Amino acid sequence: MAEVMLEVSGLQAAYGRSQVLFGVDLTVRPGELVTVMGRNGVGKTTLLNSIMGLLPPTAGTVTFDGTDVTRARTFQRVRSGMGYVPQGHETFPQLTVWENLQVTLEATGRTDRTAVDDALEVFPRLTGLLKRRAGFLSGGQQQQLAIARALVTRPRLLILDEPTEGVQPSIIREIEEAIEGLHRDRGLAVLLVEQYFDLALRLADAFVILDGGAVRHSGTAADLHTDEVKNLLAV
Amino acid sequence: MEALLSQLPIGLSIAAVLMLVALGLTFTFGQMGVINMAHGEFMMAGAYTAYVLQDWTGREAVLAALPVAFAVAGAMGLVLERAAVRRFYGRPLDTLLLTWGVSLVLQQLARDIFGAPNVQVRAPGWLDGGVRMFGSQLPYTRLFIIVLAAVSALAIWAYQNRTRQGRRMRSVMQNRQLAACSGIDTGRVDQLTFFIGSGLAGVAGVALTLIGPIGPNLGTYYIVDAFLVVVAGGLGRLRGAVIAALALGLLDSYAEFWTDASLAKVIGFAAIVVFLQARPQGLFVLRSRALT
């Protein structure tokens, strides 16, 4: 069995006094695409925010590349190779597309522009929009920028929270293809939260189903077709 | 017509003072949303810096004090941010009380160190005299303040829009979580932003020594005006603060010309109240899809 890249164990998290995660275990191996599924409000986004340190966990550990990052600040995790695309096509709205990518490049401390060029290669549509303010792009374009921004940090693990939510159908396809290409062709490890069962079915090497803030079911791609999984995901 | 124009230099110089005291707030209040009541005391610290430097530099104190006051007030701001304010981000009312308390402590500290009576900083010799403009005398000290305000505003604009640090600051202020997700150490950016904002208060304080005596209460005279300018200009908008300062300064001078000093103050406040009724967001509002 290959080494483990991301290991989450016994992770608990709470917003104030209301606990959302009750001990979540999860592993991502290098080059693997793991999808986190579950209905609305089961704690998927909370899980990703805890993994990234945006919401400090109350218990449990997060290990990345053999290093315990449970107490690391978010920017340190990013610099160590965890790329994160939060839910809802987040950008710096008053900065131009170019500035969005540039500020990220500068934050990583690198001076060569290849990371930006590579990201634009994944989303060529952005190349023509570099001088536009991010806040004026369409939802789909903003989401492409959001993923491109994460790619500029040169992640070894890309964490995506519902990347196709609220995106026009024509661009959904492009985003899916981009994720697929990054995973298949470049061997990028991906942790994906996605509502669309089809996408998960097509891409995932392994899956985790959350319910009530805990892992209800997990397995490899082959296990995805069982009735139990379909029942758990039925809304 | 002559009389009307004669008020222009006076209005401009009032505007320049307003602009200087408000520019620092566009960082701490405008960008970071921190209501720092001690901002006025950072001005006071800048003014006393010039007073102290006088012993070494004589009449050139004002020029020498500009960078030193920036560093002194900036360092005070940095300590305040690290020690207290950062624990209260997102809690504006608590921050207001906290920094108000700090401002009282700083005033008392100044009283203990420098004494309660006002002190004087002598302006440099090359600022003696003045220039006649539109039939009224504009002292060189006022002209110096106008130039200083313009240079400061330009420098801030360049910092925000033309430097890496400025770009980083804007990204943190627009989307803090995403900035962290882009590898930006948001805490460091907060420190630097607070340092610059507070340092600018120190620069304003030095300028204030040119227009009157300074005392422990110096900050309290200007803090309200400074916040008014920033709010009327639209939070975090440099251009807004500059225009609001100009408008208020000119309004003040003309209102005083036609009525008297205290009524001018009332007219100024009334104008802002009416203006904010019509445009609660201030002169310039950030517009984008993300915010609609």
Interface residues (C-beta under 8 A of the other chain):
Chain A: M52 L54 R73 T74 F75 V78 R79 Y84 P86 E90 T91 F92 P93 Q94 L95 E99 N100 Q102 V103 T104 E106 A107 T108 R133 A134 G135 F136 L137 Q142 R149 A150 V152 T153
Chain B: R164 R167 R168 R170 S171 Q174 N175 Q177 L178 A179 A180 C181 S182 G183 I184 D185 T186 G187 L286 R287 S288 R289 A290 L291
